Amino acid sequence: MPTYITLGRYTQQGVEKIKEGPARIDAAKQAFRAAGGELKQWFLVLGQYDFVVVAEGPDDETAARLALTIGSLGNVRTETLRAFTEDEFRKIVAALP
């Protein structure tokens, strides 16, 4: 299953309701499960971003739909990256001409 890394920032609304954050993470986990994926890890981070998510999903379309759904709630802004495992990297490199 493809892996996705999401970098997130809280919006003003998200910060104002930060105490609801744990419940929002639980809701995101449920949304991923319902879509056939899994939110594997969630990290609060320091620096340019507020949190990082590592998730798996069935395909890019599902990942995009989840990102748009979560973003439409107005609490966070996200940037999602398609990640390739080391094994996937080795397979890609092996297929180069």
C-alpha positions in Angstrom: 0.0 0.0 0.0 1.4 3.5 -0.9 2.8 5.6 2.0 2.1 9.3 2.4 3.8 11.8 4.6 1.7 14.9 5.5 3.2 18.1 6.8 0.6 20.2 8.6 0.0 23.6 10.1 -2.8 24.7 12.3 -5.0 27.5 11.1 -6.1 30.2 13.5 -9.4 28.3 13.9 -7.4 25.1 14.7 -5.3 26.8 17.3 -8.3 28.4 18.9 -9.8 24.9 19.3 -6.6 23.1 20.0 -8.1 21.2 23.0 -10.2 19.4 20.4 -7.0 18.2 18.7 -6.9 14.7 20.1 -10.5 14.1 19.0 -9.7 15.4 15.6 -6.7 13.0 15.3 -9.1 10.1 16.3 -11.6 11.3 13.6 -8.8 11.4 11.0 -7.7 7.8 12.0 -11.3 6.7 11.5 -11.5 8.5 8.1 -8.4 6.7 7.0 -9.7 3.3 8.1 -13.1 4.0 6.4 -11.2 4.8 3.1 -9.2 1.6 3.3 -6.0 3.1 4.7 -4.3 3.6 8.0 -2.9 6.7 9.8 0.2 5.0 11.1 1.9 7.8 13.1 1.1 11.3 14.2 3.9 13.6 15.5 3.7 17.1 17.0 6.8 18.9 15.7 8.7 22.1 16.2 9.7 24.4 13.4 8.0 25.3 10.1 5.2 22.7 10.6 3.1 21.9 13.6 2.6 18.2 12.9 3.7 15.3 10.7 1.5 12.3 9.7 2.7 9.0 8.3 -0.2 7.2 6.6 -0.9 4.4 4.1 -3.7 4.5 1.6 -4.9 2.4 -1.3 -4.0 5.0 -4.0 -3.2 8.7 -4.7 -6.9 9.5 -5.3 -7.9 8.3 -1.9 -5.0 10.3 -0.3 -6.1 13.4 -2.1 -9.7 13.0 -1.1 -8.7 12.5 2.5 -6.5 15.6 2.5 -9.2 17.7 0.9 -11.8 16.4 3.4 -9.7 17.1 6.4 -8.6 20.5 5.1 -12.1 21.5 4.3 -12.9 21.4 8.1 -10.8 24.6 8.4 -8.5 23.5 11.3 -5.4 22.6 9.4 -3.5 23.3 6.1 -1.6 20.3 4.8 1.1 19.4 2.3 1.1 15.7 1.4 4.1 13.8 -0.1 4.0 10.4 -1.7 6.8 8.4 0.0 8.6 5.4 -1.4 10.1 2.8 0.9 13.7 1.7 0.5 12.6 -1.5 -1.2 10.5 0.6 -3.6 13.4 2.9 -4.3 15.7 -0.1 -5.1 13.1 -1.5 -7.5 12.8 1.9 -9.2 16.5 2.3 -9.5 16.9 -1.3 -10.8 14.5 -0.5 -13.6 16.5 2.5 -14.9 18.1 2.1 -18.3 
